[in-house]
Amino acid sequence: MSSIEPASDDDPFEAQRERVDNPMARLVGEYGRPYWLSVTLGILASLAARLLDLLPVILLGVAIDSLFQRVEPFELPLVPQAWLPSTPIDQFALVVGLIAAAFITGAAFHWLRNYGFNAFAQDIQHDVRTDTYDTMQQLDMGFFADKQTGELMSILSNDVNQLERFLNDGLNSAFRLAVMVVAIAAYLVYLNPQLAVVALSPVPLIAIFTYIFVKTIQPKYAAVRSSVGDVNSRLENNLGGIQVIKSSNTEAFESGRVDDVSRDYYETNWGAITIRIRFFPGLQLISGAGFILTFLVGGLWVFSGSGPGPFTGALSTGEFVVFILFTQQLVWPMAQFGQIINMYQRAEASAERIFGLMDETDALEDDTGSDDLVVDDGQVAYDDVRFSYDDEPVLDDISFSVDGGDTLALVGPTGAGKSTVLKLLLRLYDPDGGAIRIDGQDIQSVSRTSLRQAIGYVGQESYLFYGTVRDNIAYGSFDASDADIRAAAEAAEAHDFIQNLPDGYETMVGERGVKLSGGQRQRIAIARAILEDPALLVLDEATSDVDTETEMLIQRSLDDLTTDRTTFAIAHRLSTIKDADRIVVLEDGRIVEHGSHEELLRADGLYAHLWGVQAGEIDSLPQAFIDRATQRQARTETAEDD
Ligand code: ADP
């Protein structure tokens, strides 16, 4: 069966991603602009902090030559001679003071740099996340039907977080690298251009080496990520189906499968690790070679007092020490060069997915209607409505009307299209042809907000948000008073069980809260609908999930709710809808019968047979009905296997 196979590697957002040009420029241009002050602060502070980091080494070089060895006059780069003290002890004090000042102001600038870059990254991350979510909410149900929740979650969390890493760590390291390389190279060239060539010779080599490393390891990382995905799917699948595993005694089989995917992950990851663990020793060798070369040339130079080989001029001990220390300081930022490229590429891929989703206009719920729906009687008419999911026709020639205040029941076998009829009323989808009118207004010409405000919905699965019982009842009617909420709960026959919960109306329910039974959840959903007091009501198998006794309780609360309110009801158990003013029977997306319960029984068609099944009269059903039922089941099963 397909559901047991791990998720495929195909990117479900490929089409969206391909439409996006220059995602990083857009990220920084569009989302970064309001925060230019933070990032400018970050950049300037970074520049200052990095330059101050270099000062102690420069001062050490000066101190060696002019204070300890006294071979050079006391001079500081960029500082006029007249400002400097004349006695060696004062000069020494100045050097110590300057080094201390460099450390203290350096620390302040490091703080400012981190503050600026972090604020920039967090602000952008927040804006991108909320904008992406807002866009996602506007997309139509068709979009959600063929995307897995996990994929959308991963854009909202992983991809958005990936941006933060680049905007904070990536930008930070990139500036550090740029400032260090430029400033150190400039100072070394200023001190001694000839030895600078020797000392800086590993820099391009390190850059090339790192680049090759990144190129080699990237595909390995992609494979590792995909194999992590396989492990996660397997574990998620198994934990979700743990009850089936235990009851089928397949623990050993499943352990074997987990072992397989985990082994795959191990091997793929090992491939990446063997490359990664060569990188730092390799880097050390290159920089070590550079160090030895500089030490050798510089050392001989200082020894003999004149340039060895082709080198000319003089080199002081202080300059030599500065060369050695500075070339060492270059290695670590250079080693991050690869990581910066990596972070950039990952951020780019994430930004592509994020903007791909934000630009998704094909799936936007089109909201052409500008007028507000005005419900008077609450009369609803379907006029020759046709609809298909993707290319699969589901409804054809659906025409019926229901008078204001009446209850219309939709009946038919599973997959006949009953829920779809109601989804069209809520404009979760739009019909391919025909029209649906409420009090004469085409629902496509009115605003979606006013339409959905007019319709209360109690579905098959009453979803509870994580929050209190009270919040769940008042969901959508946020300014309801406690008295209103309680009255709604009483009308929904929910008040008694709510009072028995640990914290009454303040009990936390939903995903991480107290577990409620299907019937209890259903009654909270009904209380929610009662509180909303909508003009029209949709009950989609509102009592499907409950036992007969609870059903009776719910039925009583529903009776209150549906009097004088146009109501659409889908019910699996026909006993619950037999009093409906009108019953429409669907089969394979078409209306095959309609009328009242008695009329339909007399007609002795599909409805009468379904009624017979529920009354336990299986033996007296005509063979033709049983054959059709078997065919239908076969069709639904094939569809589910696809
Ligand atoms: P009913 O409520 O009568 O059981 P539905 O309206 O749920 O029937 O479904 C009618 C048909 O449309 C079924 O064949 C079902 O498989 C198909 N269908 C329902 N929802 C979707 C969807 N989101 N995408 C594609 N096909 C769907």
Residues whose N, C-alpha, C, O or C-beta is under 5 A from the ligand:
A	BS01	ADP	A145 Y389 V394 P413 T414 G415 A416 G417 K418 S419 T420
